[in-house]
């Protein structure tokens, strides 16, 4: 359920801004309207947050067995600066090493000579210029000049010509610019730069034990930045300051009592049509376990949209079980989740929602595997008798027609889910005449179901009832006439406006029929993906089976089974994300008209207690 929200405006004395914010943070109920922080203190906090984030990013590639959970605020900032300086040192060393490497490669062919000797000779009146040119061009290029042949390789000669810079050499001469140091010195310097990089990385690695402590400080900084943003960004004039936010309607009493006690000016109002309040989802524990999926997807319904948490959980459980499709895999998931639940219960006294969700999904998958007689891809005649008795023949792999039956079940799930969507829309629009348009959509969904069975599964088994075609046609007419109906213009005038609007979007209206057909057909993906997983399981079994006949191959066969089925489980998880979630977020939500354009209710509250909070509480 999406909680009702109230718009709250608070007016206070300007000098009480900080004290008021501390009180509101203690209350922890008001979602503050975003403001832009300003001032030196705010900028300083932002700089410190960026510094700590950068340090955590640098430490992220390292692991440490030792864990430091606590670090004083000032020490954490100093540590972050130290890590940043070490990273700057590494970058400088790498840049220097790159320059040295290029210089070494440039002068390596010339050997390990001392460039300072050439400079000394120039000062004594014997200038030397080091050049390289083809051997066959020496006579023509250096006619009448004194030179010393240094080396020769692959038709190229390296020479030292006695000539100062004022003399123009032949274009065939490629002159060497003298290096600052000799080759051996440069190589030693390169080695030192690389060693400095290695040692500095080791020093950074030693700081990896402070990752947890720095993450805690980062949370403190986030809280402090939020506080200072509201404090410095709050509007004020003539000694008064004011700000706005949102509060759940059921919590208004607490805010009112605090405002009366503190002497604040408080105005509460309902959200206007053009305003977008934050979305707060309130569900019982049984349904709340689906929230980790929404958090993972980053989806939040609009304040005026539906909360489909319960329906999402119900259908997602079906989809998950059918996509995994194997009771053996479900048993493994269930056992793993029970172990994690016991461990969490022992540690924290509670079982987190993700683990509870995994227990539900594991149990559902195990149940589906039992019903369909699918256990680690074993042939039906190899499945133990006790497990065979658990199966339902209509869906069992022992039934040659089970494939078509599962397809029918997929389409039934699609029919039920999409029908629920339009029933909810009918309830939303009723008693406005617009609800008839949604009634037409529902009729088209129901009629299209029989068309899907006929075209996708079998025209012989599922002939199209004549009334189904009339249902589709009648539903289309109702949708065409009433889907754009608007109140306030009179019945007939509103009807004409709705029809004109439908004609203006005639292409989209006709495509809507095709989309309904496609949306129902898309539920066949549950059968297809489950079948693919079964085929992979059977392939792994067939590959590993012969290996168990020989003792020497037994270990390889066992390893192949573990690897193959493990890979299949991972692929099934990805399939659930791609297909199981899609049917809820796209097909179902599309028929509901949901855009998931909301933003989460995040009250301004005190999440971290430290010395700074204690100081603020004394104000």
C-alpha positions as a Python dict, from the first residue, in 0.01 Angstrom:
ca = {
    (1, 'X'): (0, 0, 0),
    (2, 'X'): (124, 349, -87),
    (3, 'X'): (97, 571, 221),
    (4, 'X'): (-97, 898, 192),
    (5, 'X'): (123, 1207, 215),
    (6, 'X'): (73, 1558, 344),
    (7, 'X'): (257, 1867, 223),
    (8, 'X'): (425, 2041, 517),
    (9, 'X'): (554, 2401, 529),
    (10, 'X'): (749, 2511, 838),
    (11, 'X'): (835, 2871, 930),
    (12, 'X'): (1089, 2940, 1206),
    (13, 'X'): (1316, 3212, 1338),
    (14, 'X'): (1632, 3226, 1131),
    (15, 'X'): (1859, 3187, 1432),
    (16, 'X'): (1688, 2856, 1514),
    (17, 'X'): (1760, 2685, 1183),
    (18, 'X'): (2019, 2447, 1320),
    (19, 'X'): (1822, 2363, 1632),
    (20, 'X'): (1508, 2300, 1425),
    (21, 'X'): (1690, 2069, 1186),
    (22, 'X'): (1835, 1872, 1476),
    (23, 'X'): (1482, 1826, 1614),
    (24, 'X'): (1345, 1719, 1277),
    (25, 'X'): (1627, 1473, 1235),
    (26, 'X'): (1543, 1324, 1574),
    (27, 'X'): (1180, 1296, 1466),
    (28, 'X'): (1288, 1116, 1147),
    (29, 'X'): (954, 1143, 967),
    (30, 'X'): (976, 1436, 727),
    (31, 'X'): (1096, 1396, 369),
    (32, 'X'): (1264, 1730, 309),
    (33, 'X'): (1227, 1904, -24),
    (34, 'X'): (1565, 1916, -195),
    (35, 'X'): (1768, 2237, -163),
    (36, 'X'): (2114, 2333, -282),
    (37, 'X'): (2369, 2373, -6),
    (38, 'X'): (2614, 2659, -5),
    (39, 'X'): (2891, 2812, 202),
    (40, 'X'): (3239, 2708, 308),
    (41, 'X'): (3125, 2446, 558),
    (42, 'X'): (2908, 2271, 300),
    (43, 'X'): (3186, 2282, 40),
    (44, 'X'): (3433, 2147, 294),
    (45, 'X'): (3209, 1851, 378),
    (46, 'X'): (3158, 1776, 8),
    (47, 'X'): (3536, 1786, -48),
    (48, 'X'): (3588, 1548, 244),
    (49, 'X'): (3323, 1310, 109),
    (50, 'X'): (3490, 1310, -233),
    (51, 'X'): (3823, 1245, -64),
    (52, 'X'): (3691, 946, 132),
    (53, 'X'): (3509, 809, -175),
    (54, 'X'): (3828, 834, -377),
    (55, 'X'): (4021, 654, -102),
    (56, 'X'): (3760, 376, -89),
    (57, 'X'): (3779, 344, -466),
    (58, 'X'): (4155, 297, -445),
    (59, 'X'): (4124, 42, -164),
    (60, 'X'): (3847, -148, -341),
    (61, 'X'): (4086, -361, -549),
    (62, 'X'): (4256, -496, -237),
    (63, 'X'): (4142, -744, 26),
    (64, 'X'): (4253, -770, 385),
    (65, 'X'): (4204, -1038, 648),
    (66, 'X'): (4228, -777, 923),
    (67, 'X'): (3925, -549, 960),
    (68, 'X'): (3923, -214, 1138),
    (69, 'X'): (3564, -110, 1210),
    (70, 'X'): (3627, 213, 1395),
    (71, 'X'): (3827, 520, 1303),
    (72, 'X'): (3803, 870, 1445),
    (73, 'X'): (3660, 1128, 1205),
    (74, 'X'): (3981, 1331, 1182),
    (75, 'X'): (4196, 1020, 1149),
    (76, 'X'): (3977, 897, 865),
    (77, 'X'): (4022, 1221, 673),
    (78, 'X'): (4398, 1210, 731),
    (79, 'X'): (4406, 848, 614),
    (80, 'X'): (4211, 938, 301),
    (81, 'X'): (4456, 1220, 227),
    (82, 'X'): (4748, 984, 279),
    (83, 'X'): (4597, 728, 40),
    (84, 'X'): (4531, 998, -218),
    (85, 'X'): (4890, 1124, -188),
    (86, 'X'): (5021, 771, -230),
    (87, 'X'): (4807, 729, -539),
    (88, 'X'): (4943, 1057, -674),
    (89, 'X'): (5293, 924, -610),
    (90, 'X'): (5210, 607, -804),
    (91, 'X'): (5076, 808, -1096),
    (92, 'X'): (5385, 1029, -1096),
    (93, 'X'): (5611, 723, -1088),
    (94, 'X'): (5421, 561, -1374),
    (95, 'X'): (5439, 879, -1583),
    (96, 'X'): (5812, 910, -1508),
    (97, 'X'): (5864, 542, -1592),
    (98, 'X'): (5689, 590, -1926),
    (99, 'X'): (5914, 886, -2012),
    (100, 'X'): (6221, 689, -1907),
    (101, 'X'): (6115, 385, -2111),
    (102, 'X'): (6080, 595, -2424),
    (103, 'X'): (6418, 759, -2366),
    (104, 'X'): (6586, 424, -2302),
    (105, 'X'): (6444, 277, -2622),
    (106, 'X'): (6562, 585, -2811),
    (107, 'X'): (6925, 568, -2702),
    (108, 'X'): (6966, 191, -2649),
    (109, 'X'): (7112, 132, -3000),
    (110, 'X'): (7390, 381, -2918),
    (111, 'X'): (7510, 191, -2613),
    (112, 'X'): (7596, 304, -2262),
    (113, 'X'): (7796, 623, -2337),
    (114, 'X'): (7846, 927, -2114),
    (115, 'X'): (7673, 1231, -2269),
    (116, 'X'): (7858, 1460, -2028),
    (117, 'X'): (8190, 1370, -2195),
    (118, 'X'): (8058, 1495, -2530),
    (119, 'X'): (7949, 1819, -2365),
    (120, 'X'): (8293, 1859, -2204),
    (121, 'X'): (8465, 1811, -2541),
    (122, 'X'): (8242, 2080, -2689),
    (123, 'X'): (8352, 2322, -2415),
    (124, 'X'): (8718, 2244, -2497),
    (125, 'X'): (8668, 2325, -2865),
    (126, 'X'): (8600, 1978, -3000),
    (127, 'X'): (8227, 1976, -3069),
    (128, 'X'): (8085, 1636, -3162),
    (129, 'X'): (7749, 1565, -3325),
    (130, 'X'): (7614, 1212, -3309),
    (131, 'X'): (7436, 1101, -3627),
    (132, 'X'): (7304, 794, -3803),
    (133, 'X'): (7292, 750, -4180),
    (134, 'X'): (7309, 476, -4447),
    (135, 'X'): (7657, 338, -4502),
    (136, 'X'): (7638, 393, -4879),
    (137, 'X'): (7575, 766, -4827),
    (138, 'X'): (7870, 833, -4594),
    (139, 'X'): (8110, 941, -4867),
    (140, 'X'): (7870, 1187, -5027),
    (141, 'X'): (7718, 1323, -4707),
    (142, 'X'): (8042, 1372, -4512),
    (143, 'X'): (8284, 1471, -4789),
    (144, 'X'): (8567, 1675, -4639),
    (145, 'X'): (8450, 1630, -4279),
    (146, 'X'): (8624, 1453, -3994),
    (147, 'X'): (8422, 1182, -3821),
    (148, 'X'): (8458, 877, -3601),
    (149, 'X'): (8274, 555, -3693),
    (150, 'X'): (8110, 425, -3375),
    (151, 'X'): (7914, 120, -3496),
    (152, 'X'): (7733, -29, -3792),
    (153, 'X'): (7419, -241, -3813),
    (154, 'X'): (7188, -345, -4098),
    (155, 'X'): (7335, -101, -4344),
    (156, 'X'): (7319, 193, -4106),
    (157, 'X'): (7627, 358, -3960),
    (158, 'X'): (7647, 552, -3636),
    (159, 'X'): (7908, 828, -3641),
    (160, 'X'): (8047, 1111, -3430),
    (161, 'X'): (8109, 1412, -3659),
    (162, 'X'): (8343, 1688, -3554),
    (163, 'X'): (8122, 1993, -3620),
    (164, 'X'): (7944, 2259, -3416),
    (165, 'X'): (7575, 2347, -3430),
    (166, 'X'): (7627, 2624, -3685),
    (167, 'X'): (7723, 2375, -3956),
    (168, 'X'): (7433, 2236, -4159),
    (169, 'X'): (7456, 1861, -4208),
    (170, 'X'): (7341, 1663, -4507),
    (171, 'X'): (6968, 1566, -4491),
    (172, 'X'): (7067, 1198, -4491),
    (173, 'X'): (7211, 1243, -4140),
    (174, 'X'): (6971, 1165, -3858),
    (175, 'X'): (7111, 1343, -3557),
    (176, 'X'): (7079, 1207, -3205),
    (177, 'X'): (6970, 1454, -2939),
    (178, 'X'): (7194, 1391, -2641),
    (179, 'X'): (7018, 1233, -2340),
    (180, 'X'): (7042, 1390, -1996),
    (181, 'X'): (7198, 1073, -1853),
    (182, 'X'): (7375, 763, -1973),
    (183, 'X'): (7181, 446, -2053),
    (184, 'X'): (7273, 257, -1735),
    (185, 'X'): (7169, 551, -1518),
    (186, 'X'): (6835, 577, -1697),
    (187, 'X'): (6775, 202, -1654),
    (188, 'X'): (6857, 228, -1285),
    (189, 'X'): (6618, 523, -1253),
    (190, 'X'): (6346, 325, -1434),
    (191, 'X'): (6397, 32, -1197),
    (192, 'X'): (6372, 268, -899),
    (193, 'X'): (6048, 421, -1036),
    (194, 'X'): (5895, 77, -1079),
    (195, 'X'): (6006, -28, -733),
    (196, 'X'): (5857, 289, -586),
    (197, 'X'): (5528, 205, -759),
    (198, 'X'): (5535, -148, -619),
    (199, 'X'): (5618, -36, -266),
    (200, 'X'): (5355, 238, -268),
    (201, 'X'): (5090, -9, -387),
    (202, 'X'): (5188, -236, -100),
    (203, 'X'): (5145, 55, 141),
    (204, 'X'): (4798, 124, 2),
    (205, 'X'): (4717, -247, 30),
    (206, 'X'): (4809, -232, 399),
    (207, 'X'): (4534, 29, 446),
    (208, 'X'): (4265, -207, 307),
    (209, 'X'): (4183, -312, 663),
    (210, 'X'): (4027, 35, 713),
    (211, 'X'): (3763, -8, 438),
    (212, 'X'): (3480, -71, 685),
    (213, 'X'): (3586, 220, 903),
    (214, 'X'): (3602, 455, 604),
    (215, 'X'): (3258, 340, 486),
    (216, 'X'): (3117, 432, 827),
    (217, 'X'): (3278, 775, 806),
    (218, 'X'): (3133, 814, 456),
    (219, 'X'): (2785, 754, 600),
    (220, 'X'): (2853, 1020, 862),
    (221, 'X'): (2959, 1260, 590),
    (222, 'X'): (2645, 1189, 389),
    (223, 'X'): (2438, 1268, 696),
    (224, 'X'): (2636, 1584, 771),
    (225, 'X'): (2613, 1702, 410),
    (226, 'X'): (2237, 1648, 410),
    (227, 'X'): (2210, 1848, 733),
    (228, 'X'): (2432, 2131, 610),
    (229, 'X'): (2252, 2140, 273),
    (230, 'X'): (1921, 2208, 446),
    (231, 'X'): (2083, 2448, 693),
    (232, 'X'): (2269, 2660, 437),
    (233, 'X'): (2019, 2626, 153),
    (234, 'X'): (1708, 2716, 355),
    (235, 'X'): (1527, 3028, 235),
    (236, 'X'): (1529, 3314, 484),
    (237, 'X'): (1437, 3683, 502),
    (238, 'X'): (1375, 3946, 772),
    (239, 'X'): (1479, 3713, 1053),
    (240, 'X'): (1254, 3426, 940),
    (241, 'X'): (1340, 3102, 759),
    (242, 'X'): (1113, 2849, 594),
    (243, 'X'): (1126, 2516, 417),
    (244, 'X'): (892, 2249, 283),
    (245, 'X'): (867, 1875, 279),
    (246, 'X'): (639, 1573, 290),
    (247, 'X'): (517, 1365, 582),
    (248, 'X'): (297, 1052, 591),
    (249, 'X'): (-56, 1143, 689),
    (250, 'X'): (-56, 899, 982),
    (251, 'X'): (253, 1075, 1127),
    (252, 'X'): (115, 1431, 1105),
    (253, 'X'): (22, 1421, 1474),
    (254, 'X'): (386, 1380, 1580),
    (255, 'X'): (502, 1672, 1363),
    (256, 'X'): (218, 1893, 1487),
    (257, 'X'): (302, 1819, 1849),
    (258, 'X'): (669, 1901, 1791),
    (259, 'X'): (582, 2223, 1604),
    (260, 'X'): (351, 2338, 1883),
    (261, 'X'): (611, 2264, 2149),
    (262, 'X'): (892, 2440, 1959),
    (263, 'X'): (685, 2736, 1846),
    (264, 'X'): (714, 2672, 1470),
    (265, 'X'): (470, 2793, 1212),
    (266, 'X'): (327, 2480, 1048),
    (267, 'X'): (103, 2457, 744),
    (268, 'X'): (-25, 2118, 628),
    (269, 'X'): (-200, 2062, 296),
    (270, 'X'): (-296, 1786, 54),
    (271, 'X'): (-71, 1743, -252),
    (272, 'X'): (-187, 1931, -560),
    (273, 'X'): (-253, 1744, -884),
    (274, 'X'): (65, 1876, -1041),
    (275, 'X'): (278, 1790, -736),
    (276, 'X'): (467, 1465, -705),
    (277, 'X'): (500, 1344, -343),
    (278, 'X'): (754, 1075, -253),
    (279, 'X'): (634, 715, -249),
    (280, 'X'): (630, 525, 79),
    (281, 'X'): (539, 157, 50),
    (282, 'X'): (381, 3, 361),
    (283, 'X'): (333, -372, 346),
    (284, 'X'): (319, -658, 598),
    (285, 'X'): (628, -872, 646),
    (286, 'X'): (497, -1147, 416),
    (287, 'X'): (479, -911, 117),
    (288, 'X'): (773, -692, 219),
    (289, 'X'): (1017, -966, 121),
    (290, 'X'): (977, -864, -247),
    (291, 'X'): (1125, -519, -179),
    (292, 'X'): (1488, -633, -241),
    (293, 'X'): (1384, -704, -602),
    (294, 'X'): (1248, -352, -641),
    (295, 'X'): (1564, -210, -481),
    (296, 'X'): (1777, -412, -722),
    (297, 'X'): (1576, -287, -1020),
    (298, 'X'): (1567, 69, -887),
    (299, 'X'): (1193, 92, -961),
    (300, 'X'): (956, 306, -753),
    (301, 'X'): (588, 351, -843),
    (302, 'X'): (450, 699, -886),
    (303, 'X'): (261, 826, -578),
    (304, 'X'): (-63, 803, -777),
    (305, 'X'): (13, 463, -930),
    (306, 'X'): (-48, 117, -786),
    (307, 'X'): (150, -69, -527),
    (308, 'X'): (175, -411, -692),
    (309, 'X'): (409, -563, -434),
    (310, 'X'): (171, -845, -340),
    (311, 'X'): (78, -934, -698),
    (312, 'X'): (440, -900, -806),
    (313, 'X'): (547, -1144, -535),
    (314, 'X'): (271, -1391, -621),
    (315, 'X'): (338, -1406, -994),
    (316, 'X'): (715, -1372, -958),
    (317, 'X'): (710, -1685, -741),
    (318, 'X'): (528, -1876, -1018),
    (319, 'X'): (762, -1739, -1284),
    (320, 'X'): (1074, -1821, -1083),
    (321, 'X'): (962, -2178, -1019),
    (322, 'X'): (872, -2242, -1384),
    (323, 'X'): (1192, -2088, -1521),
    (324, 'X'): (1415, -2286, -1284),
    (325, 'X'): (1182, -2578, -1339),
    (326, 'X'): (1380, -2837, -1142),
    (327, 'X'): (1296, -2972, -799),
    (328, 'X'): (1661, -3060, -735),
    (329, 'X'): (1768, -2702, -795),
    (330, 'X'): (1483, -2584, -574),
    (331, 'X'): (1596, -2817, -295),
    (332, 'X'): (1949, -2676, -315),
    (333, 'X'): (1816, -2319, -299),
    (334, 'X'): (1589, -2406, -9),
    (335, 'X'): (1867, -2574, 189),
    (336, 'X'): (2108, -2285, 121),
    (337, 'X'): (1846, -2029, 231),
    (338, 'X'): (1760, -2227, 547),
    (339, 'X'): (2130, -2240, 639),
    (340, 'X'): (2163, -1865, 576),
    (341, 'X'): (1846, -1799, 777),
    (342, 'X'): (1972, -1995, 1078),
    (343, 'X'): (2307, -1819, 1061),
    (344, 'X'): (2143, -1473, 1038),
    (345, 'X'): (1898, -1557, 1316),
    (346, 'X'): (2182, -1659, 1542),
    (347, 'X'): (2382, -1346, 1463),
    (348, 'X'): (2118, -1071, 1453),
    (349, 'X'): (1805, -1237, 1590),
    (350, 'X'): (1617, -1184, 1261),
    (351, 'X'): (1605, -1322, 909),
    (352, 'X'): (1664, -1059, 637),
    (353, 'X'): (1403, -1019, 363),
    (354, 'X'): (1631, -1143, 80),
    (355, 'X'): (1686, -1474, 263),
    (356, 'X'): (1314, -1512, 334),
    (357, 'X'): (1243, -1447, -33),
    (358, 'X'): (1500, -1709, -135),
    (359, 'X'): (1333, -1962, 98),
    (360, 'X'): (997, -1896, -66),
    (361, 'X'): (1139, -1921, -419),
    (362, 'X'): (1336, -2235, -336),
    (363, 'X'): (1025, -2402, -191),
    (364, 'X'): (815, -2300, -492),
    (365, 'X'): (1076, -2433, -734),
    (366, 'X'): (1097, -2759, -544),
    (367, 'X'): (718, -2788, -557),
    (368, 'X'): (709, -2724, -932),
    (369, 'X'): (983, -2982, -985),
    (370, 'X'): (784, -3236, -784),
    (371, 'X'): (465, -3165, -980),
    (372, 'X'): (642, -3184, -1318),
    (373, 'X'): (870, -3476, -1211),
    (374, 'X'): (1188, -3284, -1291),
    (375, 'X'): (1482, -3370, -1065),
    (376, 'X'): (1830, -3271, -1188),
    (377, 'X'): (1725, -3359, -1543),
    (378, 'X'): (1692, -3731, -1469),
    (379, 'X'): (1492, -3946, -1714),
    (380, 'X'): (1142, -4009, -1579),
    (381, 'X'): (1208, -4385, -1546),
    (382, 'X'): (1511, -4314, -1325),
    (383, 'X'): (1325, -4087, -1084),
    (384, 'X'): (1267, -4261, -747),
    (385, 'X'): (916, -4402, -703),
    (386, 'X'): (843, -4180, -402),
    (387, 'X'): (910, -3871, -614),
    (388, 'X'): (709, -4007, -906),
    (389, 'X'): (405, -4027, -680),
    (390, 'X'): (432, -3653, -610),
    (391, 'X'): (391, -3558, -973),
    (392, 'X'): (71, -3442, -1143),
    (393, 'X'): (33, -3636, -1466),
    (394, 'X'): (-115, -3340, -1659),
    (395, 'X'): (215, -3150, -1606),
    (396, 'X'): (451, -3445, -1555),
    (397, 'X'): (739, -3510, -1792),
    (398, 'X'): (604, -3864, -1814),
    (399, 'X'): (306, -3724, -2007),
    (400, 'X'): (381, -3681, -2382),
    (401, 'X'): (134, -3390, -2388),
    (402, 'X'): (288, -3210, -2090),
    (403, 'X'): (466, -2958, -2315),
    (404, 'X'): (137, -2831, -2457),
    (405, 'X'): (-20, -2841, -2112),
    (406, 'X'): (256, -2623, -1968),
    (407, 'X'): (204, -2379, -2256),
    (408, 'X'): (-165, -2363, -2169),
    (409, 'X'): (-72, -2295, -1807),
    (410, 'X'): (162, -2014, -1920),
    (411, 'X'): (-116, -1851, -2120),
    (412, 'X'): (-361, -1894, -1830),
    (413, 'X'): (-115, -1712, -1605),
    (414, 'X'): (-93, -1437, -1866),
    (415, 'X'): (-473, -1419, -1892),
    (416, 'X'): (-515, -1398, -1514),
    (417, 'X'): (-241, -1141, -1462),
    (418, 'X'): (-346, -910, -1747),
    (419, 'X'): (-713, -945, -1648),
    (420, 'X'): (-625, -839, -1293),
    (421, 'X'): (-455, -532, -1439),
    (422, 'X'): (-769, -420, -1620),
    (423, 'X'): (-996, -508, -1327),
    (424, 'X'): (-784, -276, -1111),
    (425, 'X'): (-815, -5, -1376),
    (426, 'X'): (-1193, -56, -1388),
    (427, 'X'): (-1208, -14, -1010),
    (428, 'X'): (-991, 299, -1038),
    (429, 'X'): (-1202, 467, -1306),
    (430, 'X'): (-1548, 364, -1184),
    (431, 'X'): (-1802, 530, -1166),
    (432, 'X'): (-1663, 765, -1433),
    (433, 'X'): (-1775, 658, -1781),
    (434, 'X'): (-1409, 605, -1874),
    (435, 'X'): (-1420, 270, -1694),
    (436, 'X'): (-1611, 127, -1995),
    (437, 'X'): (-1293, 168, -2202),
    (438, 'X'): (-1107, -52, -1954),
    (439, 'X'): (-1396, -299, -1970),
    (440, 'X'): (-1332, -316, -2344),
    (441, 'X'): (-962, -381, -2283),
    (442, 'X'): (-1054, -666, -2047),
    (443, 'X'): (-1288, -814, -2308),
    (444, 'X'): (-1012, -805, -2571),
    (445, 'X'): (-768, -980, -2336),
    (446, 'X'): (-1018, -1255, -2262),
    (447, 'X'): (-1106, -1304, -2629),
    (448, 'X'): (-742, -1296, -2744),
    (449, 'X'): (-663, -1578, -2502),
    (450, 'X'): (-856, -1826, -2718),
    (451, 'X'): (-694, -1693, -3035),
    (452, 'X'): (-351, -1752, -2880),
    (453, 'X'): (-439, -2109, -2783),
    (454, 'X'): (-563, -2175, -3137),
    (455, 'X'): (-265, -2027, -3322),
    (456, 'X'): (23, -2115, -3089),
    (457, 'X'): (-72, -2458, -2952),
    (458, 'X'): (-325, -2636, -3173),
    (459, 'X'): (-621, -2533, -3387),
    (460, 'X'): (-768, -2883, -3346),
    (461, 'X'): (-746, -2891, -2967),
    (462, 'X'): (-849, -2531, -2920),
    (463, 'X'): (-1097, -2413, -3182),
    (464, 'X'): (-1189, -2047, -3144),
    (465, 'X'): (-1538, -2003, -2995),
    (466, 'X'): (-1751, -1770, -3202),
    (467, 'X'): (-1827, -1561, -2897),
    (468, 'X'): (-1454, -1499, -2844),
    (469, 'X'): (-1435, -1311, -3174),
    (470, 'X'): (-1739, -1104, -3076),
    (471, 'X'): (-1572, -1038, -2742),
    (472, 'X'): (-1260, -904, -2914),
    (473, 'X'): (-1464, -695, -3159),
    (474, 'X'): (-1699, -564, -2890),
    (475, 'X'): (-1407, -488, -2659),
    (476, 'X'): (-1233, -296, -2936),
    (477, 'X'): (-1545, -83, -2997),
    (478, 'X'): (-1584, -6, -2626),
    (479, 'X'): (-1217, 83, -2594),
    (480, 'X'): (-1228, 296, -2911),
    (481, 'X'): (-1531, 491, -2793),
    (482, 'X'): (-1467, 534, -2420),
    (483, 'X'): (-1091, 505, -2352),
    (484, 'X'): (-1031, 881, -2395),
    (485, 'X'): (-1357, 995, -2234),
    (486, 'X'): (-1321, 1299, -2004),
    (487, 'X'): (-1571, 1413, -1747),
    (488, 'X'): (-1703, 1767, -1734),
    (489, 'X'): (-1809, 1813, -2098),
    (490, 'X'): (-2147, 1643, -2086),
    (491, 'X'): (-2206, 1282, -2189),
    (492, 'X'): (-2250, 1322, -2565),
    (493, 'X'): (-1989, 1594, -2606),
    (494, 'X'): (-1740, 1392, -2404),
    (495, 'X'): (-1822, 1086, -2615),
    (496, 'X'): (-1755, 1276, -2939),
    (497, 'X'): (-1426, 1411, -2804),
    (498, 'X'): (-1320, 1058, -2704),
    (499, 'X'): (-1401, 916, -3050),
    (500, 'X'): (-1217, 1199, -3225),
    (501, 'X'): (-915, 1139, -3002),
    (502, 'X'): (-920, 769, -3090),
    (503, 'X'): (-937, 850, -3462),
    (504, 'X'): (-642, 1088, -3419),
    (505, 'X'): (-442, 796, -3276),
    (506, 'X'): (-591, 528, -3499),
    (507, 'X'): (-256, 355, -3563),
    (508, 'X'): (-185, 319, -3191),
    (509, 'X'): (-541, 199, -3129),
    (510, 'X'): (-511, -81, -3384),
    (511, 'X'): (-162, -168, -3264),
    (512, 'X'): (-313, -207, -2917),
    (513, 'X'): (-495, -520, -3038),
    (514, 'X'): (-170, -665, -3170),
    (515, 'X'): (5, -576, -2844),
    (516, 'X'): (-254, -764, -2641),
    (517, 'X'): (-199, -1074, -2854),
    (518, 'X'): (181, -1036, -2826),
    (519, 'X'): (167, -978, -2451),
    (520, 'X'): (-27, -1300, -2391),
    (521, 'X'): (204, -1495, -2624),
    (522, 'X'): (508, -1358, -2439),
    (523, 'X'): (416, -1572, -2137),
    (524, 'X'): (527, -1876, -2337),
    (525, 'X'): (880, -1772, -2244),
    (526, 'X'): (821, -1944, -1909),
    (527, 'X'): (786, -2280, -2088),
    (528, 'X'): (1066, -2212, -2336),
    (529, 'X'): (1326, -2105, -2080),
    (530, 'X'): (1232, -2390, -1846),
    (531, 'X'): (1264, -2636, -2136),
    (532, 'X'): (1607, -2497, -2222),
    (533, 'X'): (1722, -2548, -1862),
    (534, 'X'): (1594, -2906, -1868),
    (535, 'X'): (1779, -2974, -2193),
    (536, 'X'): (2103, -2844, -2043),
    (537, 'X'): (2057, -3062, -1734),
    (538, 'X'): (1999, -3369, -1949),
    (539, 'X'): (2302, -3290, -2165),
    (540, 'X'): (2525, -3259, -1860),
    (541, 'X'): (2394, -3591, -1727),
    (542, 'X'): (2451, -3765, -2062),
    (543, 'X'): (2808, -3634, -2079),
    (544, 'X'): (2894, -3727, -1722),
    (545, 'X'): (2706, -4060, -1707),
    (546, 'X'): (2959, -4278, -1895),
    (547, 'X'): (3242, -4148, -1677),
    (548, 'X'): (3098, -4312, -1366),
    (549, 'X'): (3153, -4656, -1517),
    (550, 'X'): (3527, -4628, -1464),
    (551, 'X'): (3689, -4556, -1128),
    (552, 'X'): (3964, -4342, -1281),
    (553, 'X'): (3702, -4119, -1447),
    (554, 'X'): (3472, -4094, -1144),
    (555, 'X'): (3621, -3767, -1015),
    (556, 'X'): (3601, -3607, -1360),
    (557, 'X'): (3237, -3713, -1392),
    (558, 'X'): (3150, -3569, -1052),
    (559, 'X'): (3331, -3245, -1136),
    (560, 'X'): (3146, -3221, -1467),
    (561, 'X'): (2811, -3268, -1292),
    (562, 'X'): (2886, -3000, -1035),
    (563, 'X'): (3015, -2756, -1297),
    (564, 'X'): (2738, -2821, -1549),
    (565, 'X'): (2448, -2800, -1307),
    (566, 'X'): (2610, -2504, -1129),
    (567, 'X'): (2637, -2320, -1461),
    (568, 'X'): (2276, -2406, -1538),
    (569, 'X'): (2164, -2261, -1204),
    (570, 'X'): (2352, -1939, -1277),
    (571, 'X'): (2195, -1916, -1622),
    (572, 'X'): (1853, -1979, -1467),
    (573, 'X'): (1907, -1688, -1226),
    (574, 'X'): (1989, -1462, -1522),
    (575, 'X'): (1680, -1593, -1703),
    (576, 'X'): (1463, -1502, -1404),
    (577, 'X'): (1601, -1146, -1411),
    (578, 'X'): (1548, -1114, -1786),
    (579, 'X'): (1215, -1296, -1825),
    (580, 'X'): (1049, -1339, -1486),
    (581, 'X'): (1094, -974, -1390),
    (582, 'X'): (1004, -852, -1739),
    (583, 'X'): (655, -1007, -1732),
    (584, 'X'): (579, -810, -1415),
    (585, 'X'): (754, -483, -1496),
    (586, 'X'): (663, -456, -1865),
    (587, 'X'): (360, -668, -1965),
    (588, 'X'): (166, -648, -1640),
    (589, 'X'): (268, -293, -1554),
    (590, 'X'): (202, -183, -1912),
    (591, 'X'): (-162, -298, -1890),
    (592, 'X'): (-189, -122, -1555),
    (593, 'X'): (-61, 196, -1718),
    (594, 'X'): (229, 223, -1472),
    (595, 'X'): (540, 424, -1562),
    (596, 'X'): (742, 363, -1243),
    (597, 'X'): (819, 735, -1235),
    (598, 'X'): (815, 781, -859),
    (599, 'X'): (1091, 850, -610),
    (600, 'X'): (1141, 686, -274),
    (601, 'X'): (1030, 835, 57),
    (602, 'X'): (1353, 907, 243),
    (603, 'X'): (1288, 1091, 570),
    (604, 'X'): (1544, 1325, 718),
    (605, 'X'): (1659, 1121, 1014),
    (606, 'X'): (1953, 1049, 1237),
    (607, 'X'): (2120, 730, 1117),
    (608, 'X'): (2462, 770, 1278),
    (609, 'X'): (2549, 875, 1631),
    (610, 'X'): (2888, 1039, 1686),
    (611, 'X'): (3042, 1330, 1873),
    (612, 'X'): (2901, 1585, 1632),
    (613, 'X'): (2546, 1462, 1690),
    (614, 'X'): (2596, 1478, 2065),
    (615, 'X'): (2709, 1838, 2028),
    (616, 'X'): (2404, 1926, 1815),
    (617, 'X'): (2169, 1761, 2064),
    (618, 'X'): (2298, 1997, 2331),
    (619, 'X'): (2183, 2302, 2131),
}
